[in-house]
Amino acid sequence: MSSSLSPSSVTVGLELPELVVDVSAAQLIFFSAATYNAHRTHYDYRWATEVEGHPDLVIHGGLQSARAAKLVTDWAGPSL
């Protein structure tokens, strides 16, 4: 995805490419452990859906932020 953007080529309204990420339950467990986040909504499907009423496991805000940051840095390339 890396491109060679120059600062002058980045304008308001320029769109980033779409990011589609499949996050596995195992990845959520590992991210929970790495960030010391023991909230069960991230790794216990039954808890997340039956107790808290979510449609599925909840993806950590920090994991979403990390993915978004990687998208931007991959998109911008090393020149920005």
Backbone torsions as a table, in degrees:
resi	resn	phi	psi	omega
1	MET	NA	-15.9	-174.9
2	SER	-60.8	132.9	175.8
3	SER	-123.7	172.5	178.4
4	SER	-110.6	80.1	178.8
5	LEU	-81.8	147.7	170.8
6	SER	-107.8	153.2	179.9
7	PRO	-53.6	-34.3	-178.7
8	SER	-72.4	-17.3	-179.6
9	SER	-87.7	-7.4	179.2
10	VAL	-90.7	120.4	-177.9
11	THR	-128.7	161.8	176.0
12	VAL	-59.9	132.6	178.8
13	GLY	93.9	-9.9	176.8
14	LEU	-64.9	126.4	-175.1
15	GLU	-93.4	142.7	172.6
16	LEU	-80.5	155.4	175.5
17	PRO	-65.6	155.4	178.5
18	GLU	-66.9	141.6	177.2
19	LEU	-116.0	118.6	175.4
20	VAL	-118.6	121.8	-177.0
21	VAL	-128.5	128.2	172.1
22	ASP	-93.2	116.9	-179.5
23	VAL	-103.1	124.7	-179.4
24	SER	-88.6	160.5	175.8
25	ALA	-59.5	-37.8	179.4
26	ALA	-63.3	-41.1	178.7
27	GLN	-63.4	-39.5	178.1
28	LEU	-64.8	-38.6	177.9
29	ILE	-64.3	-46.8	179.7
30	PHE	-62.8	-40.7	179.1
31	PHE	-66.4	-38.7	176.1
32	SER	-59.3	-45.3	-179.6
33	ALA	-65.8	-43.4	-177.5
34	ALA	-65.8	-29.3	-177.7
35	THR	-104.8	7.8	-179.2
36	TYR	55.0	39.8	179.3
37	ASN	-107.3	103.7	-175.0
38	ALA	-95.9	13.7	-179.0
39	HIS	-66.3	126.1	-171.9
40	ARG	-66.3	-18.1	-179.5
41	THR	-64.1	-16.7	-178.6
42	HIS	-89.5	-18.9	-174.9
43	TYR	-138.8	-9.1	-178.2
44	ASP	-112.7	99.4	-174.5
45	TYR	-57.4	-46.0	-178.5
46	ARG	-61.4	-44.1	178.7
47	TRP	-62.0	-48.2	-177.3
48	ALA	-60.9	-41.7	-174.6
49	THR	-88.1	-43.4	-174.2
50	GLU	-87.1	-38.5	-177.0
51	VAL	-86.4	-46.9	-175.6
52	GLU	-97.2	-11.1	174.1
53	GLY	80.0	16.6	177.0
54	HIS	-78.2	154.8	179.1
55	PRO	-74.4	-17.3	-178.2
56	ASP	-163.7	-173.7	173.7
57	LEU	-59.7	152.0	-178.3
58	VAL	-98.8	128.7	179.1
59	ILE	-82.3	132.6	-178.7
60	HIS	-58.1	140.3	174.2
61	GLY	-59.6	-38.4	178.9
62	GLY	-64.9	-36.7	177.8
63	LEU	-68.6	-39.9	176.5
64	GLN	-62.6	-42.5	178.9
65	SER	-63.9	-41.4	179.6
66	ALA	-63.5	-41.9	178.4
67	ARG	-65.1	-41.4	179.0
68	ALA	-64.7	-41.2	178.9
69	ALA	-64.0	-40.4	178.3
70	LYS	-65.0	-39.7	177.3
71	LEU	-58.2	-47.0	-178.1
72	VAL	-65.0	-45.5	-178.5
73	THR	-69.0	-35.5	175.3
74	ASP	-65.5	-41.5	-178.3
75	TRP	-67.3	-44.9	-175.6
76	ALA	-72.1	-31.7	-178.2
77	GLY	77.0	-179.4	-173.8
78	PRO	-74.5	-13.2	-174.3
79	SER	-82.9	-13.7	179.6
80	LEU	-97.0	NA	NA
